Amino acid sequence: MSLAERDSKVIWHPFTPQKGSPLPVGIVKAEGAYLYDEAGKKYIDGISSWWVNLHGHSHPYIADKVSEQLRTLEHIIFAGFTHEPAVQLAERLLELLPGEQTRVFYSDNGSTAVEVALKMALQYWFNKGEKRTKIIVLADSYHGDTFGSMSLSSRSAFTQAFNDWLFEVEVVPVPVEGKEVEAVEAIQAIVNTGEVAAFIFEPMVQGVAGMQVMERRALSEMVRVCKDAGVVCIGDEVFTGFGRTGKVFASEFLSTKPDIYCLSKGLTGGTMALGVTTCNQTIYEVFVSEDRLKTFFHGHSFTANPLACTAALASMDLLMRQETFAAIQHISNRHFDFYTKIYNHPKVKAIRHKGTILAIEIKNDEETSYFNNIGQTAHEYFMDRGVFLRPLGNVLYTLPPYCISDADLDEIYAALEGFLNS
Ligand SMILES: Cc1ncc(COP(=O)(O)O)c(C=O)c1O
């Protein structure tokens, strides 16, 4: 029996209908930008395995560092204990993050990094003894799948079964081209109520919304409006962090910086699960008290896992090399050339590009949604050609690992163009 057949008897996969879905692909090995299935077929990983991989799979440098750490200290409770990888990673992140961040709080995935940020922002007001009840989010946002992060995300088919249990949020337009004024005015109006506790947003690019690219001046203005009113601004860089948009963090594009950041995905170079929430001194200070009720009561068993922190440190060594940023710039240039080439293709409704991210929205007669057939048809077409892409409904996109070769980028572009012409 194949791996895929054995799997189909015992496993329940994420975001996968349990009837009518094809068998999963059994992967036996991954190296660089390639995945190898159990039948020996090779695929180019065009989406960095759900946006996590930066330097290629099974990277020997990261593998060596993690394996050394595994023999020294694999894990330890993080309440009352600390260790070198956690301290060093915190030191390096604080140095790199834009906007004078001073504290790092560890968790273990993107959704928990968001939960921590939200709880920090709400308890900030609680500890200060001020009642602020509103939370502002951008339309079409996605912040994760736990209840708090789902509440902050757009209501959709994904959340339908849970909508009655999600808390209310204030939704403002995304500051994309043409909506800049509307978005800034909308946020100003809500902030003027004086009841807003926090504003959470994906800086510059909304991933799950189909790689929507925002106007940086308008987004900066929205953050400034909030900060002027003392509203806690949370930059969810779970997807955009670590070079994806061409800068180390997408918030570098903004003239006003968030108070809190959420990080995960590329944090460990895609090697291990790790979440980080950071904050500035203004937020942190209200938790520093002799009153024990002002403690931040949150933690996970695998908080600051030493292996994951080590993977993150190794990934950061690789990320900060000059050649990595040259590679990111090269991918961005190649994306732009392809963007220009297919901009006027009759099937293209819109095309979006930021750094290593390229997205093509296809014209669609059916209702535009995640559930239209284009996504699945396109996915099968790409997989047949040995290119792994996982469209978001009628939005085809690629965001490859930074180590991808020109020849493999050519393969991805040819597959995208081939599908458009099919
Ligand atoms: C912006 C953003 N925030 C949070 C998350 C949730 O991360 P995780 O899947 O690790 O829980 C995601 C996942 O795609 C994301 O794109």
The ligand as an ORCA input file, in Angstrom:
! r2SCAN-3c Opt
* xyz 0 1
  C      -1.042     36.853      8.052
  C      -1.223     35.538      8.746
  N      -1.389     35.512     10.081
  C      -1.529     34.360     10.754
  C      -1.537     33.152     10.092
  C      -1.708     31.880     10.865
  O      -0.524     31.174     10.925
  P      -0.507     29.608     11.272
  O      -1.029     28.917     10.039
  O       0.923     29.293     11.554
  O      -1.387     29.402     12.457
  C      -1.373     33.128      8.705
  C      -1.371     31.858      7.975
  O      -1.443     31.802      6.762
  C      -1.215     34.352      8.001
  O      -1.060     34.397      6.675
*
